[in-house]
Amino acid sequence: MKNIIATTLLILSLNALAGTLPTTKADFCTRFQDSSVLSTYSSETSNLMAFKNQGGLFNGGVCWWHSRFQRNILYLSIFRPDLKKPTASEVRALIKEIRAGESVVTIPGFANFSDFSTAYTKEILAELESWQLYDGVILGSWIDGLKGDTKVASEELQKMMATTFKYIEVSKKIAYQKLQIKGITSHAWLMIGMKPGPNGFEIGLIDSNNPRMSENYSYKIGDESFFEKGYGNFVPYLEFTREEERLTSVGKSFCGVKGVNDSNPSEWAKGYEQDLAEAKSHLK
């Protein structure tokens, strides 16, 4: 059962390692010398979105895009409080650049993302709603076929959790997951840490409905779904993995790091379409 009591071993360990987002290129590039650096950012409140999931089509929220915008910040931002704050037009351009996730973004005049997203909640929310329309209406990612299974075979869910563990703890990535909830509802969160135990995993996460702190969920082997009182039964799907590859590749390029699995900018648009198609397939 998910809870917000940060006394579990996983959350305590994450909080103990919490660090602020970089303010210099040198700070930014340490993540490629120490692969644990990235995960520490998600446990520091000042690095997190100041407002929760809201707005969107039919006032149904923008959780998918809230979570992805947050991940973009964790992967590709440098804060420069020593510089002059941006003008209104510069703010809009910065927010669009963060959404695009195709470059490292320097945010002037602010020490952290919490302060930035507090100052520009209206502007960020407008961009998230625009992003939602683009994905949902223009590219047809999620408008059709929103009903999906809220339970799967326990063996399938166990396999999904093993895959996610490798993604987070071995490959040192932040996992975006879409949650298929009963009816025509879907939600999203970021998985930031997993600790194996004899009966399953303790999972650290950031939920866009409560984005100001890391939370904990206990998965037990044999479960056919996750369950939380406010959501009911649901299945978490690991998605937008190509988007994560792009974010990592952009960071490596910025730091002059070469890798055999780096994504090619000429393939980014195709990868985005593949991510959207995959997200849609999980809803049927």
C-alpha positions as CSV (number, residue, x, y, z in Angstrom):
1,M,0.0,0.0,0.0
2,K,1.3,3.4,-1.0
3,N,2.1,5.8,1.8
4,I,3.8,9.1,2.4
5,I,5.6,8.1,5.6
6,A,9.2,8.5,4.8
7,T,10.4,6.0,7.5
8,T,10.9,3.0,5.2
9,L,14.4,2.0,4.4
10,L,14.1,2.9,0.8
11,I,12.8,6.4,1.3
12,L,15.3,7.0,4.1
13,S,18.2,6.0,1.9
14,L,17.0,8.1,-1.0
15,N,16.5,11.2,1.3
16,A,20.0,10.7,2.8
17,L,21.5,11.0,-0.7
18,A,19.3,13.9,-1.8
19,G,21.1,16.6,-3.8
20,T,20.2,19.8,-5.5
21,L,20.1,20.2,-9.3
22,P,23.4,21.4,-10.8
23,T,24.3,25.1,-11.1
24,T,27.4,24.5,-13.4
25,K,28.3,22.3,-16.3
26,A,30.9,20.6,-14.1
27,D,28.2,19.7,-11.6
28,F,25.9,18.5,-14.3
29,C,28.5,16.2,-15.8
30,T,29.3,14.4,-12.6
31,R,26.3,12.1,-13.3
32,F,28.5,10.4,-15.9
33,Q,31.2,9.7,-13.4
34,D,28.8,8.7,-10.6
35,S,25.7,6.9,-12.0
36,S,23.9,7.3,-8.6
37,V,23.8,11.1,-8.9
38,L,20.7,11.3,-11.0
39,S,18.5,9.4,-8.7
40,T,19.4,11.6,-5.7
41,Y,17.8,14.6,-7.3
42,S,14.3,13.2,-7.1
43,S,14.4,13.0,-3.3
44,E,15.1,16.7,-2.8
45,T,11.9,18.8,-2.5
46,S,13.4,21.9,-4.1
47,N,14.0,19.9,-7.3
48,L,10.3,19.0,-7.6
49,M,7.3,20.6,-9.3
50,A,5.6,23.1,-7.0
51,F,2.0,22.3,-8.2
52,K,0.1,19.1,-8.5
53,N,-1.6,17.5,-11.5
54,Q,-4.6,19.7,-12.6
55,G,-6.3,21.3,-15.6
56,G,-6.2,19.5,-18.9
57,L,-9.0,18.3,-21.3
58,F,-12.4,18.2,-19.5
59,N,-10.5,19.2,-16.4
60,G,-9.2,15.7,-16.2
61,G,-5.6,16.6,-15.4
62,V,-2.3,16.5,-17.3
63,C,-0.5,13.7,-15.2
64,W,1.3,12.1,-18.2
65,W,2.9,15.4,-19.2
66,H,3.4,16.7,-15.6
67,S,5.5,13.5,-14.9
68,R,7.5,13.8,-18.2
69,F,8.2,17.5,-17.7
70,Q,9.5,16.7,-14.2
71,R,11.8,14.0,-15.6
72,N,13.0,16.4,-18.2
73,I,14.0,18.8,-15.5
74,L,15.8,16.1,-13.5
75,Y,17.8,15.1,-16.6
76,L,18.5,18.3,-18.4
77,S,18.5,21.4,-16.3
78,I,21.1,23.8,-14.8
79,F,19.9,26.5,-12.5
80,R,21.8,29.9,-12.4
81,P,20.5,32.1,-9.5
82,D,23.3,34.5,-10.2
83,L,21.9,35.5,-13.6
84,K,19.1,37.9,-14.3
85,K,15.5,36.5,-14.2
86,P,14.0,35.8,-17.6
87,T,11.5,38.1,-19.3
88,A,8.0,36.9,-20.0
89,S,8.9,35.9,-23.5
90,E,12.1,34.2,-22.4
91,V,10.1,32.2,-19.8
92,R,7.8,30.9,-22.5
93,A,10.8,29.9,-24.6
94,L,12.5,28.2,-21.6
95,I,9.4,26.2,-20.8
96,K,9.0,25.0,-24.4
97,E,12.7,24.0,-24.4
98,I,12.2,22.0,-21.2
99,R,9.2,20.3,-22.8
100,A,11.2,19.4,-25.9
101,G,13.9,17.6,-24.0
102,E,16.4,18.1,-26.8
103,S,18.9,20.3,-25.1
104,V,20.3,21.1,-21.6
105,V,18.4,24.1,-20.4
106,T,20.0,26.8,-18.3
107,I,17.3,28.5,-16.1
108,P,18.5,32.0,-15.0
109,G,17.5,33.8,-11.9
110,F,16.3,30.8,-9.9
111,A,18.1,28.5,-7.5
112,N,15.8,25.5,-8.0
113,F,12.8,24.1,-9.9
114,S,10.4,24.5,-7.0
115,D,10.9,28.3,-7.0
116,F,10.7,28.4,-10.8
117,S,7.5,26.3,-11.1
118,T,5.9,28.4,-8.2
119,A,6.6,31.6,-10.1
120,Y,5.4,30.3,-13.4
121,T,2.7,27.8,-12.6
122,K,0.3,29.3,-15.1
123,E,2.8,29.2,-17.9
124,I,4.0,25.7,-17.2
125,L,0.4,24.4,-16.9
126,A,-0.5,26.0,-20.3
127,E,2.4,24.3,-21.9
128,L,1.4,20.9,-20.4
129,E,-2.1,21.3,-21.7
130,S,-0.7,22.2,-25.2
131,W,1.5,19.1,-25.0
132,Q,-1.5,17.0,-24.0
133,L,-3.4,18.2,-27.0
134,Y,-0.5,17.5,-29.3
135,D,-0.1,14.0,-28.1
136,G,-3.8,13.2,-27.8
137,V,-5.4,14.9,-30.7
138,I,-2.7,15.4,-33.3
139,L,-0.8,12.1,-32.8
140,G,-3.8,10.2,-31.5
141,S,-1.9,8.6,-28.5
142,W,-4.6,8.2,-25.9
143,I,-8.0,9.6,-27.0
144,D,-9.1,6.2,-28.5
145,G,-9.4,3.0,-26.6
146,L,-8.8,4.3,-23.0
147,K,-10.3,1.2,-21.4
148,G,-7.7,-1.3,-20.3
149,D,-7.1,-4.1,-17.8
150,T,-6.6,-3.2,-14.2
151,K,-5.2,-6.6,-13.3
152,V,-2.9,-9.0,-15.1
153,A,-1.6,-12.5,-14.2
154,S,0.7,-12.4,-11.2
155,E,3.5,-13.9,-13.2
156,E,3.2,-11.1,-15.8
157,L,3.3,-8.4,-13.1
158,Q,6.3,-10.0,-11.5
159,K,8.1,-10.0,-14.8
160,M,7.2,-6.3,-15.4
161,M,8.6,-5.5,-11.9
162,A,11.8,-7.4,-12.6
163,T,12.2,-5.4,-15.9
164,T,11.6,-2.1,-14.1
165,F,14.1,-3.0,-11.4
166,K,16.8,-3.5,-14.0
167,Y,15.8,-0.3,-15.7
168,I,16.1,1.8,-12.4
169,E,18.7,0.1,-10.3
170,V,21.0,-1.5,-12.9
171,S,20.8,1.0,-15.8
172,K,20.3,3.9,-13.3
173,K,17.3,5.5,-15.1
174,I,14.2,7.3,-13.8
175,A,11.2,5.3,-15.0
176,Y,8.0,6.9,-16.4
177,Q,5.0,4.7,-15.8
178,K,1.5,5.0,-17.0
179,L,-1.1,3.5,-14.5
180,Q,-4.1,1.8,-16.1
181,I,-7.0,2.5,-13.7
182,K,-10.6,1.3,-13.8
183,G,-12.9,2.7,-16.5
184,I,-11.5,5.2,-19.0
185,T,-9.0,6.7,-16.5
186,S,-5.2,6.5,-16.7
187,H,-2.6,8.2,-14.5
188,A,1.2,8.4,-14.4
189,W,4.1,8.6,-11.9
190,L,7.8,8.4,-11.9
191,M,9.6,5.4,-10.3
192,I,12.9,6.5,-8.8
193,G,14.1,3.6,-6.7
194,M,13.5,-0.1,-6.0
195,K,14.7,-2.1,-3.1
196,P,14.3,-5.9,-3.4
197,G,13.1,-7.9,-0.5
198,P,12.2,-11.6,0.2
199,N,8.6,-11.0,-1.0
200,G,8.8,-8.3,-3.6
201,F,10.0,-4.7,-3.9
202,E,9.9,-1.5,-1.9
203,I,9.4,1.2,-4.6
204,G,10.2,4.9,-4.3
205,L,8.1,7.2,-6.6
206,I,6.9,10.7,-7.4
207,D,3.2,10.9,-8.0
208,S,2.0,13.9,-10.0
209,N,-1.0,14.1,-7.7
210,N,1.3,14.7,-4.7
211,P,4.6,15.9,-6.4
212,R,6.3,17.6,-3.5
213,M,7.9,14.5,-1.9
214,S,9.0,11.0,-2.6
215,E,6.5,8.3,-1.7
216,N,6.7,4.6,-1.1
217,Y,4.8,1.6,-2.5
218,S,5.2,-2.1,-1.4
219,Y,4.8,-4.6,-4.2
220,K,4.4,-8.3,-3.2
221,I,5.1,-11.3,-5.4
222,G,1.8,-12.8,-6.3
223,D,0.0,-9.5,-6.7
224,E,-2.1,-9.2,-9.8
225,S,-2.2,-5.4,-9.7
226,F,-1.1,-2.5,-7.6
227,F,-3.7,-1.0,-5.3
228,E,-4.2,2.4,-3.7
229,K,-7.4,3.6,-2.0
230,G,-7.8,6.6,-4.3
231,Y,-7.1,4.7,-7.5
232,G,-8.4,1.2,-6.9
233,N,-6.6,-1.7,-8.7
234,F,-4.2,-0.6,-11.5
235,V,-1.4,-1.9,-13.6
236,P,1.8,0.2,-14.1
237,Y,3.3,0.1,-17.5
238,L,6.9,1.2,-18.2
239,E,6.7,3.7,-21.1
240,F,8.5,6.5,-22.9
241,T,11.8,4.6,-22.7
242,R,13.0,6.1,-26.0
243,E,12.3,9.5,-24.6
244,E,14.6,8.7,-21.7
245,E,17.2,7.5,-24.1
246,R,17.0,10.9,-25.9
247,L,17.4,12.7,-22.6
248,T,20.4,10.7,-21.6
249,S,22.0,11.1,-25.1
250,V,21.5,14.9,-24.9
251,G,23.2,15.0,-21.5
252,K,26.1,12.9,-22.8
253,S,26.6,15.1,-25.8
254,F,26.6,18.2,-23.6
255,C,29.4,16.6,-21.5
256,G,31.3,15.2,-24.4
257,V,30.6,11.6,-23.3
258,K,30.4,8.9,-26.1
259,G,28.3,5.8,-25.8
260,V,27.4,2.9,-28.1
261,N,23.7,3.2,-27.3
262,D,23.4,7.0,-27.8
263,S,20.3,8.0,-29.8
264,N,20.6,9.8,-33.1
265,P,18.9,13.2,-33.4
266,S,17.6,12.2,-36.8
267,E,15.7,9.4,-35.2
268,W,14.1,11.4,-32.3
269,A,10.8,12.1,-34.1
270,K,10.4,8.4,-35.0
271,G,11.2,7.3,-31.5
272,Y,8.6,9.7,-30.1
273,E,6.0,8.3,-32.4
274,Q,7.0,4.8,-31.3
275,D,6.7,5.8,-27.6
276,L,3.2,7.2,-28.3
277,A,2.1,4.1,-30.2
278,E,3.4,1.9,-27.3
279,A,1.5,4.0,-24.8
280,K,-1.7,3.6,-26.8
281,S,-1.3,-0.2,-27.2
282,H,-1.3,-0.6,-23.4
283,L,-4.7,1.0,-23.2
284,K,-6.5,-1.6,-25.2
